Amino acid sequence: MTPDRIFYPLAILVALGLIALAAVFPQSEGDRSPGRFGHTPTQQTAEAIALARRNAELDLEARKAEAAIKAQAEAALARAAPLK
């Protein structure tokens, strides 16, 4: 078992080290970091934005095509088996 007078100072040093690391290296997947550590996040690059827009357009086209096919199938069923 580690004595308290050794453990707590070490825990404080580890905590201060982690805080210092977070202060100088805050880059994540979100906004750009300040200074020399910053780089454009991958979601904000022109290629990623264009790809996301293209995927959204393709999804919209696919949903429209699906709705058209479903409407045609429902119309065919309504013509084939009218209600009595």
PDB file with SEQRES, HELIX, SHEET and CRYST1 records, atoms N, CA, C and O in Angstrom:
SEQRES   1 A   84  MET THR PRO ASP ARG ILE PHE TYR PRO LEU ALA ILE LEU          
SEQRES   2 A   84  VAL ALA LEU GLY LEU ILE ALA LEU ALA ALA VAL PHE PRO          
SEQRES   3 A   84  GLN SER GLU GLY ASP ARG SER PRO GLY ARG PHE GLY HIS          
SEQRES   4 A   84  THR PRO THR GLN GLN THR ALA GLU ALA ILE ALA LEU ALA          
SEQRES   5 A   84  ARG ARG ASN ALA GLU LEU ASP LEU GLU ALA ARG LYS ALA          
SEQRES   6 A   84  GLU ALA ALA ILE LYS ALA GLN ALA GLU ALA ALA LEU ALA          
SEQRES   7 A   84  ARG ALA ALA PRO LEU LYS                                      
HELIX    1 AA1 ASP A    4  VAL A   24  1                                  21    
HELIX    2 AA2 GLY A   35  PHE A   37  5                                   3    
HELIX    3 AA3 THR A   42  GLN A   44  5                                   3    
HELIX    4 AA4 ALA A   46  ALA A   80  1                                  35    
CRYST1    1.000    1.000    1.000  90.00  90.00  90.00 P 1           1          
ATOM      1  N   MET A   1       0.837  -1.173   0.000  1.00  0.00           N  
ATOM      2  CA  MET A   1       0.000   0.000   0.000  1.00  0.00           C  
ATOM      3  C   MET A   1       0.889   1.245   0.000  1.00  0.00           C  
ATOM      4  O   MET A   1       1.854   1.328   0.759  1.00  0.00           O  
ATOM      5  N   THR A   2       0.553   2.208  -0.858  1.00  0.00           N  
ATOM      6  CA  THR A   2       1.334   3.437  -0.959  1.00  0.00           C  
ATOM      7  C   THR A   2       0.904   4.424   0.128  1.00  0.00           C  
ATOM      8  O   THR A   2      -0.289   4.677   0.296  1.00  0.00           O  
ATOM      9  N   PRO A   3       1.856   4.977   0.859  1.00  0.00           N  
ATOM     10  CA  PRO A   3       1.495   5.958   1.892  1.00  0.00           C  
ATOM     11  C   PRO A   3       0.856   7.207   1.270  1.00  0.00           C  
ATOM     12  O   PRO A   3       1.154   7.587   0.138  1.00  0.00           O  
ATOM     13  N   ASP A   4      -0.018   7.820   2.042  1.00  0.00           N  
ATOM     14  CA  ASP A   4      -0.739   8.994   1.551  1.00  0.00           C  
ATOM     15  C   ASP A   4       0.196  10.143   1.193  1.00  0.00           C  
ATOM     16  O   ASP A   4      -0.065  10.874   0.238  1.00  0.00           O  
ATOM     17  N   ARG A   5       1.277  10.311   1.943  1.00  0.00           N  
ATOM     18  CA  ARG A   5       2.159  11.446   1.666  1.00  0.00           C  
ATOM     19  C   ARG A   5       2.953  11.268   0.374  1.00  0.00           C  
ATOM     20  O   ARG A   5       3.558  12.223  -0.113  1.00  0.00           O  
ATOM     21  N   ILE A   6       2.959  10.075  -0.181  1.00  0.00           N  
ATOM     22  CA  ILE A   6       3.572   9.856  -1.500  1.00  0.00           C  
ATOM     23  C   ILE A   6       2.491   9.896  -2.581  1.00  0.00           C  
ATOM     24  O   ILE A   6       2.704  10.478  -3.645  1.00  0.00           O  
ATOM     25  N   PHE A   7       1.346   9.290  -2.322  1.00  0.00           N  
ATOM     26  CA  PHE A   7       0.289   9.174  -3.327  1.00  0.00           C  
ATOM     27  C   PHE A   7      -0.288  10.538  -3.727  1.00  0.00           C  
ATOM     28  O   PHE A   7      -0.378  10.843  -4.916  1.00  0.00           O  
ATOM     29  N   TYR A   8      -0.679  11.357  -2.745  1.00  0.00           N  
ATOM     30  CA  TYR A   8      -1.357  12.608  -3.068  1.00  0.00           C  
ATOM     31  C   TYR A   8      -0.475  13.613  -3.813  1.00  0.00           C  
ATOM     32  O   TYR A   8      -0.956  14.243  -4.755  1.00  0.00           O  
ATOM     33  N   PRO A   9       0.774  13.788  -3.439  1.00  0.00           N  
ATOM     34  CA  PRO A   9       1.622  14.667  -4.265  1.00  0.00           C  
ATOM     35  C   PRO A   9       1.793  14.138  -5.698  1.00  0.00           C  
ATOM     36  O   PRO A   9       1.813  14.918  -6.650  1.00  0.00           O  
ATOM     37  N   LEU A  10       1.916  12.813  -5.845  1.00  0.00           N  
ATOM     38  CA  LEU A  10       2.014  12.254  -7.193  1.00  0.00           C  
ATOM     39  C   LEU A  10       0.719  12.463  -7.975  1.00  0.00           C  
ATOM     40  O   LEU A  10       0.757  12.765  -9.168  1.00  0.00           O  
ATOM     41  N   ALA A  11      -0.426  12.304  -7.312  1.00  0.00           N  
ATOM     42  CA  ALA A  11      -1.711  12.525  -7.973  1.00  0.00           C  
ATOM     43  C   ALA A  11      -1.842  13.976  -8.409  1.00  0.00           C  
ATOM     44  O   ALA A  11      -2.370  14.251  -9.487  1.00  0.00           O  
ATOM     45  N   ILE A  12      -1.365  14.914  -7.581  1.00  0.00           N  
ATOM     46  CA  ILE A  12      -1.407  16.338  -7.937  1.00  0.00           C  
ATOM     47  C   ILE A  12      -0.510  16.598  -9.144  1.00  0.00           C  
ATOM     48  O   ILE A  12      -0.887  17.337 -10.054  1.00  0.00           O  
ATOM     49  N   LEU A  13       0.670  15.994  -9.152  1.00  0.00           N  
ATOM     50  CA  LEU A  13       1.580  16.188 -10.288  1.00  0.00           C  
ATOM     51  C   LEU A  13       0.975  15.626 -11.574  1.00  0.00           C  
ATOM     52  O   LEU A  13       1.082  16.252 -12.629  1.00  0.00           O  
ATOM     53  N   VAL A  14       0.355  14.480 -11.502  1.00  0.00           N  
ATOM     54  CA  VAL A  14      -0.283  13.892 -12.682  1.00  0.00           C  
ATOM     55  C   VAL A  14      -1.418  14.789 -13.157  1.00  0.00           C  
ATOM     56  O   VAL A  14      -1.556  15.030 -14.356  1.00  0.00           O  
ATOM     57  N   ALA A  15      -2.235  15.285 -12.226  1.00  0.00           N  
ATOM     58  CA  ALA A  15      -3.344  16.166 -12.594  1.00  0.00           C  
ATOM     59  C   ALA A  15      -2.830  17.446 -13.251  1.00  0.00           C  
ATOM     60  O   ALA A  15      -3.366  17.875 -14.272  1.00  0.00           O  
ATOM     61  N   LEU A  16      -1.792  18.061 -12.670  1.00  0.00           N  
ATOM     62  CA  LEU A  16      -1.227  19.274 -13.257  1.00  0.00           C  
ATOM     63  C   LEU A  16      -0.618  18.997 -14.632  1.00  0.00           C  
ATOM     64  O   LEU A  16      -0.722  19.820 -15.542  1.00  0.00           O  
ATOM     65  N   GLY A  17       0.007  17.849 -14.774  1.00  0.00           N  
ATOM     66  CA  GLY A  17       0.554  17.481 -16.084  1.00  0.00           C  
ATOM     67  C   GLY A  17      -0.530  17.323 -17.136  1.00  0.00           C  
ATOM     68  O   GLY A  17      -0.361  17.763 -18.274  1.00  0.00           O  
ATOM     69  N   LEU A  18      -1.632  16.703 -16.770  1.00  0.00           N  
ATOM     70  CA  LEU A  18      -2.741  16.537 -17.714  1.00  0.00           C  
ATOM     71  C   LEU A  18      -3.380  17.870 -18.063  1.00  0.00           C  
ATOM     72  O   LEU A  18      -3.767  18.086 -19.211  1.00  0.00           O  
ATOM     73  N   ILE A  19      -3.498  18.766 -17.096  1.00  0.00           N  
ATOM     74  CA  ILE A  19      -4.044  20.103 -17.365  1.00  0.00           C  
ATOM     75  C   ILE A  19      -3.117  20.863 -18.298  1.00  0.00           C  
ATOM     76  O   ILE A  19      -3.581  21.523 -19.227  1.00  0.00           O  
ATOM     77  N   ALA A  20      -1.811  20.779 -18.064  1.00  0.00           N  
ATOM     78  CA  ALA A  20      -0.849  21.456 -18.940  1.00  0.00           C  
ATOM     79  C   ALA A  20      -0.913  20.889 -20.356  1.00  0.00           C  
ATOM     80  O   ALA A  20      -0.848  21.639 -21.330  1.00  0.00           O  
ATOM     81  N   LEU A  21      -1.040  19.583 -20.471  1.00  0.00           N  
ATOM     82  CA  LEU A  21      -1.156  18.964 -21.788  1.00  0.00           C  
ATOM     83  C   LEU A  21      -2.416  19.438 -22.503  1.00  0.00           C  
ATOM     84  O   LEU A  21      -2.383  19.717 -23.702  1.00  0.00           O  
ATOM     85  N   ALA A  22      -3.512  19.530 -21.782  1.00  0.00           N  
ATOM     86  CA  ALA A  22      -4.765  19.997 -22.381  1.00  0.00           C  
ATOM     87  C   ALA A  22      -4.661  21.450 -22.811  1.00  0.00           C  
ATOM     88  O   ALA A  22      -5.290  21.849 -23.792  1.00  0.00           O  
ATOM     89  N   ALA A  23      -3.883  22.245 -22.098  1.00  0.00           N  
ATOM     90  CA  ALA A  23      -3.735  23.662 -22.433  1.00  0.00           C  
ATOM     91  C   ALA A  23      -2.948  23.861 -23.717  1.00  0.00           C  
ATOM     92  O   ALA A  23      -3.235  24.793 -24.469  1.00  0.00           O  
ATOM     93  N   VAL A  24      -1.962  23.014 -23.990  1.00  0.00           N  
ATOM     94  CA  VAL A  24      -1.125  23.202 -25.177  1.00  0.00           C  
ATOM     95  C   VAL A  24      -1.523  22.305 -26.336  1.00  0.00           C  
ATOM     96  O   VAL A  24      -1.017  22.491 -27.442  1.00  0.00           O  
ATOM     97  N   PHE A  25      -2.400  21.350 -26.130  1.00  0.00           N  
ATOM     98  CA  PHE A  25      -2.774  20.439 -27.193  1.00  0.00           C  
ATOM     99  C   PHE A  25      -4.283  20.183 -27.162  1.00  0.00           C  
ATOM    100  O   PHE A  25      -4.718  19.062 -26.898  1.00  0.00           O  
ATOM    101  N   PRO A  26      -5.082  21.224 -27.431  1.00  0.00           N  
ATOM    102  CA  PRO A  26      -6.537  21.069 -27.334  1.00  0.00           C  
ATOM    103  C   PRO A  26      -7.221  20.566 -28.598  1.00  0.00           C  
ATOM    104  O   PRO A  26      -8.450  20.522 -28.647  1.00  0.00           O  
ATOM    105  N   GLN A  27      -6.459  20.186 -29.620  1.00  0.00           N  
ATOM    106  CA  GLN A  27      -7.063  19.790 -30.892  1.00  0.00           C  
ATOM    107  C   GLN A  27      -7.921  18.548 -30.736  1.00  0.00           C  
ATOM    108  O   GLN A  27      -7.508  17.559 -30.130  1.00  0.00           O  
ATOM    109  N   SER A  28      -9.118  18.617 -31.292  1.00  0.00           N  
ATOM    110  CA  SER A  28     -10.009  17.453 -31.306  1.00  0.00           C  
ATOM    111  C   SER A  28     -10.740  17.449 -32.638  1.00  0.00           C  
ATOM    112  O   SER A  28     -10.255  18.031 -33.608  1.00  0.00           O  
ATOM    113  N   GLU A  29     -11.878  16.814 -32.699  1.00  0.00           N  
ATOM    114  CA  GLU A  29     -12.653  16.760 -33.929  1.00  0.00           C  
ATOM    115  C   GLU A  29     -13.540  17.990 -34.109  1.00  0.00           C  
ATOM    116  O   GLU A  29     -14.247  18.100 -35.111  1.00  0.00           O  
ATOM    117  N   GLY A  30     -13.511  18.904 -33.161  1.00  0.00           N  
ATOM    118  CA  GLY A  30     -14.380  20.079 -33.217  1.00  0.00           C  
ATOM    119  C   GLY A  30     -13.706  21.258 -33.900  1.00  0.00           C  
ATOM    120  O   GLY A  30     -13.142  21.124 -34.986  1.00  0.00           O  
ATOM    121  N   ASP A  31     -13.773  22.405 -33.256  1.00  0.00           N  
ATOM    122  CA  ASP A  31     -13.229  23.628 -33.824  1.00  0.00           C  
ATOM    123  C   ASP A  31     -11.714  23.597 -33.879  1.00  0.00           C  
ATOM    124  O   ASP A  31     -11.053  22.784 -33.233  1.00  0.00           O  
ATOM    125  N   ARG A  32     -11.192  24.512 -34.673  1.00  0.00           N  
ATOM    126  CA  ARG A  32      -9.762  24.615 -34.859  1.00  0.00           C  
ATOM    127  C   ARG A  32      -9.076  25.083 -33.578  1.00  0.00           C  
ATOM    128  O   ARG A  32      -9.602  25.935 -32.861  1.00  0.00           O  
ATOM    129  N   SER A  33      -7.920  24.532 -33.299  1.00  0.00           N  
ATOM    130  CA  SER A  33      -7.153  24.920 -32.121  1.00  0.00           C  
ATOM    131  C   SER A  33      -6.357  26.185 -32.417  1.00  0.00           C  
ATOM    132  O   SER A  33      -6.057  26.480 -33.574  1.00  0.00           O  
ATOM    133  N   PRO A  34      -6.018  26.927 -31.376  1.00  0.00           N  
ATOM    134  CA  PRO A  34      -5.253  28.151 -31.589  1.00  0.00           C  
ATOM    135  C   PRO A  34      -3.785  27.868 -31.855  1.00  0.00           C  
ATOM    136  O   PRO A  34      -3.256  26.817 -31.495  1.00  0.00           O  
ATOM    137  N   GLY A  35      -3.153  28.823 -32.488  1.00  0.00           N  
ATOM    138  CA  GLY A  35      -1.704  28.805 -32.635  1.00  0.00           C  
ATOM    139  C   GLY A  35      -1.158  27.687 -33.487  1.00  0.00           C  
ATOM    140  O   GLY A  35      -1.816  27.187 -34.399  1.00  0.00           O  
ATOM    141  N   ARG A  36       0.052  27.311 -33.169  1.00  0.00           N  
ATOM    142  CA  ARG A  36       0.786  26.350 -33.991  1.00  0.00           C  
ATOM    143  C   ARG A  36       0.249  24.934 -33.890  1.00  0.00           C  
ATOM    144  O   ARG A  36       0.621  24.085 -34.701  1.00  0.00           O  
ATOM    145  N   PHE A  37      -0.619  24.648 -32.917  1.00  0.00           N  
ATOM    146  CA  PHE A  37      -1.151  23.306 -32.776  1.00  0.00           C  
ATOM    147  C   PHE A  37      -2.380  23.082 -33.643  1.00  0.00           C  
ATOM    148  O   PHE A  37      -2.814  21.944 -33.825  1.00  0.00           O  
ATOM    149  N   GLY A  38      -2.945  24.162 -34.180  1.00  0.00           N  
ATOM    150  CA  GLY A  38      -4.199  24.042 -34.906  1.00  0.00           C  
ATOM    151  C   GLY A  38      -4.023  23.523 -36.321  1.00  0.00           C  
ATOM    152  O   GLY A  38      -3.038  23.825 -36.995  1.00  0.00           O  
ATOM    153  N   HIS A  39      -4.985  22.745 -36.753  1.00  0.00           N  
ATOM    154  CA  HIS A  39      -5.097  22.351 -38.147  1.00  0.00           C  
ATOM    155  C   HIS A  39      -6.573  22.198 -38.440  1.00  0.00           C  
ATOM    156  O   HIS A  39      -7.379  22.005 -37.530  1.00  0.00           O  
ATOM    157  N   THR A  40      -6.924  22.284 -39.700  1.00  0.00           N  
ATOM    158  CA  THR A  40      -8.326  22.199 -40.067  1.00  0.00           C  
ATOM    159  C   THR A  40      -8.846  20.799 -39.804  1.00  0.00           C  
ATOM    160  O   THR A  40      -8.287  19.831 -40.319  1.00  0.00           O  
ATOM    161  N   PRO A  41      -9.917  20.666 -39.004  1.00  0.00           N  
ATOM    162  CA  PRO A  41     -10.489  19.342 -38.764  1.00  0.00           C  
ATOM    163  C   PRO A  41     -10.968  18.718 -40.071  1.00  0.00           C  
ATOM    164  O   PRO A  41     -11.358  19.429 -40.996  1.00  0.00           O  
ATOM    165  N   THR A  42     -10.939  17.403 -40.143  1.00  0.00           N  
ATOM    166  CA  THR A  42     -11.268  16.727 -41.394  1.00  0.00           C  
ATOM    167  C   THR A  42     -12.689  17.014 -41.848  1.00  0.00           C  
ATOM    168  O   THR A  42     -12.953  17.025 -43.050  1.00  0.00           O  
ATOM    169  N   GLN A  43     -13.622  17.250 -40.910  1.00  0.00           N  
ATOM    170  CA  GLN A  43     -15.000  17.524 -41.309  1.00  0.00           C  
ATOM    171  C   GLN A  43     -15.134  18.891 -41.968  1.00  0.00           C  
ATOM    172  O   GLN A  43     -16.120  19.144 -42.659  1.00  0.00           O  
ATOM    173  N   GLN A  44     -14.157  19.779 -41.765  1.00  0.00           N  
ATOM    174  CA  GLN A  44     -14.251  21.131 -42.297  1.00  0.00           C  
ATOM    175  C   GLN A  44     -13.432  21.330 -43.568  1.00  0.00           C  
ATOM    176  O   GLN A  44     -13.378  22.444 -44.088  1.00  0.00           O  
ATOM    177  N   THR A  45     -12.800  20.289 -44.075  1.00  0.00           N  
ATOM    178  CA  THR A  45     -12.062  20.429 -45.327  1.00  0.00           C  
ATOM    179  C   THR A  45     -13.045  20.517 -46.486  1.00  0.00           C  
ATOM    180  O   THR A  45     -14.176  20.042 -46.393  1.00  0.00           O  
ATOM    181  N   ALA A  46     -12.606  21.122 -47.563  1.00  0.00           N  
ATOM    182  CA  ALA A  46     -13.475  21.294 -48.725  1.00  0.00           C  
ATOM    183  C   ALA A  46     -13.927  19.948 -49.284  1.00  0.00           C  
ATOM    184  O   ALA A  46     -15.073  19.804 -49.710  1.00  0.00           O  
ATOM    185  N   GLU A  47     -13.040  18.973 -49.283  1.00  0.00           N  
ATOM    186  CA  GLU A  47     -13.389  17.650 -49.807  1.00  0.00           C  
ATOM    187  C   GLU A  47     -14.474  16.987 -48.968  1.00  0.00           C  
ATOM    188  O   GLU A  47     -15.413  16.404 -49.510  1.00  0.00           O  
ATOM    189  N   ALA A  48     -14.345  17.076 -47.640  1.00  0.00           N  
ATOM    190  CA  ALA A  48     -15.330  16.451 -46.760  1.00  0.00           C  
ATOM    191  C   ALA A  48     -16.687  17.135 -46.880  1.00  0.00           C  
ATOM    192  O   ALA A  48     -17.723  16.470 -46.862  1.00  0.00           O  
ATOM    193  N   ILE A  49     -16.685  18.456 -47.002  1.00  0.00           N  
ATOM    194  CA  ILE A  49     -17.944  19.187 -47.146  1.00  0.00           C  
ATOM    195  C   ILE A  49     -18.613  18.825 -48.464  1.00  0.00           C  
ATOM    196  O   ILE A  49     -19.822  18.602 -48.508  1.00  0.00           O  
ATOM    197  N   ALA A  50     -17.824  18.767 -49.544  1.00  0.00           N  
ATOM    198  CA  ALA A  50     -18.383  18.398 -50.846  1.00  0.00           C  
ATOM    199  C   ALA A  50     -18.924  16.968 -50.822  1.00  0.00           C  
ATOM    200  O   ALA A  50     -19.979  16.695 -51.395  1.00  0.00           O  
ATOM    201  N   LEU A  51     -18.215  16.067 -50.171  1.00  0.00           N  
ATOM    202  CA  LEU A  51     -18.668  14.685 -50.072  1.00  0.00           C  
ATOM    203  C   LEU A  51     -19.969  14.588 -49.268  1.00  0.00           C  
ATOM    204  O   LEU A  51     -20.874  13.842 -49.643  1.00  0.00           O  
ATOM    205  N   ALA A  52     -20.063  15.326 -48.187  1.00  0.00           N  
ATOM    206  CA  ALA A  52     -21.280  15.313 -47.379  1.00  0.00           C  
ATOM    207  C   ALA A  52     -22.466  15.855 -48.180  1.00  0.00           C  
ATOM    208  O   ALA A  52     -23.564  15.302 -48.116  1.00  0.00           O  
ATOM    209  N   ARG A  53     -22.246  16.928 -48.929  1.00  0.00           N  
ATOM    210  CA  ARG A  53     -23.335  17.479 -49.759  1.00  0.00           C  
ATOM    211  C   ARG A  53     -23.752  16.484 -50.836  1.00  0.00           C  
ATOM    212  O   ARG A  53     -24.941  16.307 -51.101  1.00  0.00           O  
ATOM    213  N   ARG A  54     -22.775  15.842 -51.450  1.00  0.00           N  
ATOM    214  CA  ARG A  54     -23.078  14.861 -52.495  1.00  0.00           C  
ATOM    215  C   ARG A  54     -23.858  13.679 -51.911  1.00  0.00           C  
ATOM    216  O   ARG A  54     -24.814  13.200 -52.521  1.00  0.00           O  
ATOM    217  N   ASN A  55     -23.451  13.214 -50.736  1.00  0.00           N  
ATOM    218  CA  ASN A  55     -24.172  12.118 -50.098  1.00  0.00           C  
ATOM    219  C   ASN A  55     -25.595  12.523 -49.750  1.00  0.00           C  
ATOM    220  O   ASN A  55     -26.518  11.716 -49.871  1.00  0.00           O  
ATOM    221  N   ALA A  56     -25.780  13.764 -49.319  1.00  0.00           N  
ATOM    222  CA  ALA A  56     -27.126  14.242 -49.004  1.00  0.00           C  
ATOM    223  C   ALA A  56     -27.991  14.289 -50.262  1.00  0.00           C  
ATOM    224  O   ALA A  56     -29.167  13.927 -50.225  1.00  0.00           O  
ATOM    225  N   GLU A  57     -27.404  14.735 -51.377  1.00  0.00           N  
ATOM    226  CA  GLU A  57     -28.146  14.764 -52.642  1.00  0.00           C  
ATOM    227  C   GLU A  57     -28.523  13.354 -53.090  1.00  0.00           C  
ATOM    228  O   GLU A  57     -29.647  13.121 -53.533  1.00  0.00           O  
ATOM    229  N   LEU A  58     -27.586  12.419 -52.974  1.00  0.00           N  
ATOM    230  CA  LEU A  58     -27.868  11.037 -53.361  1.00  0.00           C  
ATOM    231  C   LEU A  58     -28.950  10.423 -52.478  1.00  0.00           C  
ATOM    232  O   LEU A  58     -29.817   9.697 -52.964  1.00  0.00           O  
ATOM    233  N   ASP A  59     -28.897  10.715 -51.187  1.00  0.00           N  
ATOM    234  CA  ASP A  59     -29.928  10.208 -50.279  1.00  0.00           C  
ATOM    235  C   ASP A  59     -31.295  10.759 -50.648  1.00  0.00           C  
ATOM    236  O   ASP A  59     -32.286  10.029 -50.636  1.00  0.00           O  
ATOM    237  N   LEU A  60     -31.352  12.039 -50.975  1.00  0.00           N  
ATOM    238  CA  LEU A  60     -32.620  12.654 -51.361  1.00  0.00           C  
ATOM    239  C   LEU A  60     -33.153  12.028 -52.648  1.00  0.00           C  
ATOM    240  O   LEU A  60     -34.344  11.735 -52.752  1.00  0.00           O  
ATOM    241  N   GLU A  61     -32.269  11.825 -53.628  1.00  0.00           N  
ATOM    242  CA  GLU A  61     -32.689  11.188 -54.880  1.00  0.00           C  
ATOM    243  C   GLU A  61     -33.197   9.764 -54.625  1.00  0.00           C  
ATOM    244  O   GLU A  61     -34.196   9.344 -55.210  1.00  0.00           O  
ATOM    245  N   ALA A  62     -32.514   9.037 -53.762  1.00  0.00           N  
ATOM    246  CA  ALA A  62     -32.925   7.661 -53.460  1.00  0.00           C  
ATOM    247  C   ALA A  62     -34.282   7.646 -52.775  1.00  0.00           C  
ATOM    248  O   ALA A  62     -35.116   6.789 -53.069  1.00  0.00           O  
ATOM    249  N   ARG A  63     -34.514   8.600 -51.850  1.00  0.00           N  
ATOM    250  CA  ARG A  63     -35.816   8.655 -51.178  1.00  0.00           C  
ATOM    251  C   ARG A  63     -36.927   9.008 -52.160  1.00  0.00           C  
ATOM    252  O   ARG A  63     -38.029   8.466 -52.074  1.00  0.00           O  
ATOM    253  N   LYS A  64     -36.641   9.914 -53.092  1.00  0.00           N  
ATOM    254  CA  LYS A  64     -37.642  10.278 -54.103  1.00  0.00           C  
ATOM    255  C   LYS A  64     -37.964   9.076 -54.987  1.00  0.00           C  
ATOM    256  O   LYS A  64     -39.131   8.815 -55.281  1.00  0.00           O  
ATOM    257  N   ALA A  65     -36.939   8.348 -55.409  1.00  0.00           N  
ATOM    258  CA  ALA A  65     -37.151   7.176 -56.254  1.00  0.00           C  
ATOM    259  C   ALA A  65     -37.937   6.109 -55.496  1.00  0.00           C  
ATOM    260  O   ALA A  65     -38.828   5.475 -56.061  1.00  0.00           O  
ATOM    261  N   GLU A  66     -37.608   5.910 -54.219  1.00  0.00           N  
ATOM    262  CA  GLU A  66     -38.334   4.943 -53.397  1.00  0.00           C  
ATOM    263  C   GLU A  66     -39.806   5.319 -53.268  1.00  0.00           C  
ATOM    264  O   GLU A  66     -40.683   4.460 -53.352  1.00  0.00           O  
ATOM    265  N   ALA A  67     -40.069   6.606 -53.062  1.00  0.00           N  
ATOM    266  CA  ALA A  67     -41.450   7.068 -52.925  1.00  0.00           C  
ATOM    267  C   ALA A  67     -42.212   6.884 -54.230  1.00  0.00           C  
ATOM    268  O   ALA A  67     -43.391   6.531 -54.215  1.00  0.00           O  
ATOM    269  N   ALA A  68     -41.550   7.121 -55.355  1.00  0.00           N  
ATOM    270  CA  ALA A  68     -42.205   6.946 -56.651  1.00  0.00           C  
ATOM    271  C   ALA A  68     -42.538   5.469 -56.889  1.00  0.00           C  
ATOM    272  O   ALA A  68     -43.629   5.145 -57.359  1.00  0.00           O  
ATOM    273  N   ILE A  69     -41.615   4.595 -56.571  1.00  0.00           N  
ATOM    274  CA  ILE A  69     -41.857   3.158 -56.745  1.00  0.00           C  
ATOM    275  C   ILE A  69     -42.992   2.701 -55.839  1.00  0.00           C  
ATOM    276  O   ILE A  69     -43.851   1.925 -56.256  1.00  0.00           O  
ATOM    277  N   LYS A  70     -42.996   3.181 -54.603  1.00  0.00           N  
ATOM    278  CA  LYS A  70     -44.053   2.813 -53.663  1.00  0.00           C  
ATOM    279  C   LYS A  70     -45.413   3.320 -54.153  1.00  0.00           C  
ATOM    280  O   LYS A  70     -46.413   2.610 -54.048  1.00  0.00           O  
ATOM    281  N   ALA A  71     -45.452   4.542 -54.687  1.00  0.00           N  
ATOM    282  CA  ALA A  71     -46.707   5.088 -55.199  1.00  0.00           C  
ATOM    283  C   ALA A  71     -47.205   4.282 -56.399  1.00  0.00           C  
ATOM    284  O   ALA A  71     -48.404   4.030 -56.525  1.00  0.00           O  
ATOM    285  N   GLN A  72     -46.283   3.878 -57.283  1.00  0.00           N  
ATOM    286  CA  GLN A  72     -46.668   3.069 -58.434  1.00  0.00           C  
ATOM    287  C   GLN A  72     -47.203   1.712 -57.983  1.00  0.00           C  
ATOM    288  O   GLN A  72     -48.190   1.225 -58.533  1.00  0.00           O  
ATOM    289  N   ALA A  73     -46.567   1.103 -56.998  1.00  0.00           N  
ATOM    290  CA  ALA A  73     -47.009  -0.201 -56.511  1.00  0.00           C  
ATOM    291  C   ALA A  73     -48.389  -0.090 -55.864  1.00  0.00           C  
ATOM    292  O   ALA A  73     -49.246  -0.950 -56.068  1.00  0.00           O  
ATOM    293  N   GLU A  74     -48.598   0.966 -55.089  1.00  0.00           N  
ATOM    294  CA  GLU A  74     -49.901   1.158 -54.460  1.00  0.00           C  
ATOM    295  C   GLU A  74     -50.989   1.413 -55.507  1.00  0.00           C  
ATOM    296  O   GLU A  74     -52.111   0.927 -55.364  1.00  0.00           O  
ATOM    297  N   ALA A  75     -50.666   2.163 -56.547  1.00  0.00           N  
ATOM    298  CA  ALA A  75     -51.631   2.428 -57.607  1.00  0.00           C  
ATOM    299  C   ALA A  75     -51.964   1.138 -58.359  1.00  0.00           C  
ATOM    300  O   ALA A  75     -53.120   0.899 -58.707  1.00  0.00           O  
ATOM    301  N   ALA A  76     -50.960   0.319 -58.605  1.00  0.00           N  
ATOM    302  CA  ALA A  76     -51.191  -0.953 -59.294  1.00  0.00           C  
ATOM    303  C   ALA A  76     -52.061  -1.879 -58.446  1.00  0.00           C  
ATOM    304  O   ALA A  76     -52.939  -2.561 -58.975  1.00  0.00           O  
ATOM    305  N   LEU A  77     -51.823  -1.904 -57.146  1.00  0.00           N  
ATOM    306  CA  LEU A  77     -52.640  -2.726 -56.258  1.00  0.00           C  
ATOM    307  C   LEU A  77     -54.079  -2.216 -56.206  1.00  0.00           C  
ATOM    308  O   LEU A  77     -55.024  -3.003 -56.161  1.00  0.00           O  
ATOM    309  N   ALA A  78     -54.232  -0.907 -56.213  1.00  0.00           N  
ATOM    310  CA  ALA A  78     -55.582  -0.341 -56.164  1.00  0.00           C  
ATOM    311  C   ALA A  78     -56.357  -0.660 -57.445  1.00  0.00           C  
ATOM    312  O   ALA A  78     -57.564  -0.899 -57.396  1.00  0.00           O  
ATOM    313  N   ARG A  79     -55.681  -0.664 -58.569  1.00  0.00           N  
ATOM    314  CA  ARG A  79     -56.352  -0.988 -59.845  1.00  0.00           C  
ATOM    315  C   ARG A  79     -56.650  -2.481 -59.927  1.00  0.00           C  
ATOM    316  O   ARG A  79     -57.699  -2.869 -60.442  1.00  0.00           O  
ATOM    317  N   ALA A  80     -55.753  -3.319 -59.432  1.00  0.00           N  
ATOM    318  CA  ALA A  80     -55.904  -4.757 -59.564  1.00  0.00           C  
ATOM    319  C   ALA A  80     -56.967  -5.325 -58.631  1.00  0.00           C  
ATOM    320  O   ALA A  80     -57.686  -6.249 -59.011  1.00  0.00           O  
ATOM    321  N   ALA A  81     -57.078  -4.800 -57.442  1.00  0.00           N  
ATOM    322  CA  ALA A  81     -58.034  -5.353 -56.473  1.00  0.00           C  
ATOM    323  C   ALA A  81     -58.873  -4.221 -55.879  1.00  0.00           C  
ATOM    324  O   ALA A  81     -58.581  -3.747 -54.781  1.00  0.00           O  
ATOM    325  N   PRO A  82     -59.910  -3.787 -56.592  1.00  0.00           N  
ATOM    326  CA  PRO A  82     -60.740  -2.700 -56.041  1.00  0.00           C  
ATOM    327  C   PRO A  82     -61.516  -3.182 -54.813  1.00  0.00           C  
ATOM    328  O   PRO A  82     -61.837  -4.363 -54.681  1.00  0.00           O  
ATOM    329  N   LEU A  83     -61.798  -2.255 -53.943  1.00  0.00           N  
ATOM    330  CA  LEU A  83     -62.531  -2.579 -52.723  1.00  0.00           C  
ATOM    331  C   LEU A  83     -63.993  -2.885 -53.069  1.00  0.00           C  
ATOM    332  O   LEU A  83     -64.548  -2.276 -53.983  1.00  0.00           O  
ATOM    333  N   LYS A  84     -64.623  -3.827 -52.345  1.00  0.00           N  
ATOM    334  CA  LYS A  84     -66.008  -4.193 -52.603  1.00  0.00           C  
ATOM    335  C   LYS A  84     -66.944  -3.451 -51.707  1.00  0.00           C  
ATOM    336  O   LYS A  84     -68.158  -3.639 -51.790  1.00  0.00           O  
TER     337      LYS A  84                                                      
END                                                                             
